[in-house]
Amino acid sequence: MQRLQAFKFELCPDGRQERQMRRFAGSCRFVFNKALVLQKERYEQGEKKLGYAGLCKLLTEWRNRTDTAWLA
């Protein structure tokens, strides 16, 4: 018989760690929304969606731009 087991952990970050976690979550949300808008535009224009490699290339471009340098 298989026994399933789970563990629960509570994170107690200090102020600096909490700020880093919030910044990381915000960056992820920004990139996801930007990629989603791009994919929707491509779909409406009848183009194929971008794959993993294409999105990685765009992410690198976004990180290197001056207005989104905070992604780096």
C-alpha positions as CSV (number, residue, x, y, z in Angstrom):
1,M,0.0,0.0,0.0
2,Q,1.3,3.4,-0.9
3,R,1.4,6.1,1.7
4,L,1.1,9.7,0.7
5,Q,2.8,12.2,3.0
6,A,2.9,16.0,2.8
7,F,4.8,18.7,4.7
8,K,3.8,22.3,5.4
9,F,6.3,25.0,5.9
10,E,5.8,28.6,6.9
11,L,8.1,31.2,5.5
12,C,9.1,34.0,7.8
13,P,11.2,36.3,5.7
14,D,12.8,39.5,7.0
15,G,12.1,42.8,5.4
16,R,14.8,42.5,2.8
17,Q,13.8,39.0,1.7
18,E,10.1,40.0,1.5
19,R,11.0,42.9,-0.8
20,Q,13.0,40.6,-3.0
21,M,10.2,38.1,-3.2
22,R,7.7,40.8,-4.1
23,R,10.0,42.2,-6.8
24,F,10.5,38.7,-8.2
25,A,6.7,38.1,-8.3
26,G,6.2,41.5,-9.9
27,S,8.8,40.8,-12.6
28,C,7.2,37.4,-13.4
29,R,3.8,39.0,-13.7
30,F,5.2,41.8,-15.9
31,V,6.9,39.3,-18.3
32,F,3.9,37.0,-18.4
33,N,1.5,39.8,-19.2
34,K,3.8,41.2,-21.9
35,A,4.2,37.8,-23.5
36,L,0.4,37.2,-23.3
37,V,-0.3,40.5,-25.1
38,L,2.3,39.6,-27.8
39,Q,0.8,36.1,-28.4
40,K,-2.7,37.5,-28.6
41,E,-1.6,40.1,-31.2
42,R,0.1,37.4,-33.2
43,Y,-3.0,35.2,-33.1
44,E,-5.3,38.1,-34.2
45,Q,-2.9,38.7,-37.2
46,G,-3.1,35.0,-38.1
47,E,0.5,34.3,-37.3
48,K,1.8,31.3,-35.4
49,K,2.5,31.6,-31.7
50,L,6.0,32.0,-30.6
51,G,7.6,28.9,-29.1
52,Y,10.0,28.6,-26.1
53,A,13.1,29.7,-28.0
54,G,11.4,32.7,-29.5
55,L,10.1,33.9,-26.1
56,C,13.5,33.4,-24.5
57,K,15.0,35.6,-27.2
58,L,12.4,38.3,-26.6
59,L,13.0,38.1,-22.8
60,T,16.7,38.7,-23.4
61,E,15.8,41.7,-25.6
62,W,13.4,43.1,-22.9
63,R,16.1,42.7,-20.2
64,N,18.6,44.6,-22.3
65,R,16.3,47.6,-23.0
66,T,16.8,50.7,-20.9
67,D,13.2,51.1,-19.8
68,T,13.1,47.5,-18.5
69,A,16.6,47.2,-17.2
70,W,15.2,46.3,-13.8
71,L,14.4,42.8,-15.2
72,A,18.1,42.0,-15.3
